[in-house]
Amino acid sequence: MPYEITVRQLIRQLQTVDPDLPVYFAINPDWPHVHRIGQVIEITGPDGAVYIAENGQHAVLPPAVRNQLTWADV
């Protein structure tokens, strides 16, 4: 089931990690790759949200990360 988080929740989670580490998206458990984060934009109004754009594929997701995410080994 999809799970939405707020900007506040994301900030809270990010405050627990080293601020100098690079940040990537882990996308698609069936084809697990690491993607760079691109532009961040905010849309205001009734359908307001924050969008984080993908900025290119970086690598295959390491097995240790797939295990931590409980994604099946590919």
C-alpha positions in Angstrom: 0.0 0.0 0.0 1.4 3.5 -0.9 2.3 5.6 2.1 2.5 9.4 1.9 4.7 11.4 4.3 4.8 15.1 4.9 7.7 17.5 4.5 7.8 17.7 8.4 8.1 13.9 8.6 10.8 13.7 6.0 12.8 16.4 7.7 12.5 14.6 11.0 13.8 11.4 9.4 16.7 13.2 7.7 17.8 14.9 11.0 18.9 11.4 12.2 21.6 10.9 9.5 24.9 12.4 8.6 24.1 15.7 6.8 27.2 15.4 4.5 26.1 12.0 3.0 24.8 12.0 -0.6 21.0 11.3 -1.0 19.5 8.9 -3.6 16.1 7.4 -4.3 15.8 3.6 -4.2 13.2 2.9 -6.9 11.2 -0.2 -8.0 11.8 -3.4 -6.0 11.4 -5.5 -9.2 14.3 -3.5 -10.9 16.2 -2.0 -8.0 18.3 0.9 -9.0 19.6 4.0 -7.3 18.5 7.4 -8.8 19.9 10.9 -8.1 17.6 13.5 -6.7 17.0 16.5 -8.9 14.9 19.7 -8.6 12.5 20.1 -5.7 9.4 22.2 -6.3 6.4 23.2 -4.3 2.9 23.5 -5.8 0.5 25.6 -3.7 -3.3 25.6 -3.6 -5.9 23.0 -2.9 -3.8 20.2 -4.5 -0.6 21.5 -3.1 2.4 19.2 -2.7 6.2 19.1 -2.9 7.7 17.2 -5.8 11.2 15.8 -6.0 12.4 15.2 -9.5 14.6 12.2 -10.5 17.9 13.3 -12.0 19.4 10.2 -13.6 20.2 6.7 -12.7 23.3 6.2 -10.5 23.8 2.5 -9.9 22.2 -0.9 -9.1 20.8 -0.9 -5.5 23.3 -2.7 -3.2 22.0 -6.0 -1.7 22.4 -4.6 1.8 19.9 -1.8 1.0 17.5 -4.2 -0.7 17.6 -6.4 2.4 17.0 -3.4 4.7 14.0 -2.3 2.5 12.8 -6.0 2.6 12.9 -6.0 -1.2 13.5 -9.4 -2.9 16.9 -10.1 -4.3 17.0 -9.6 -8.0 
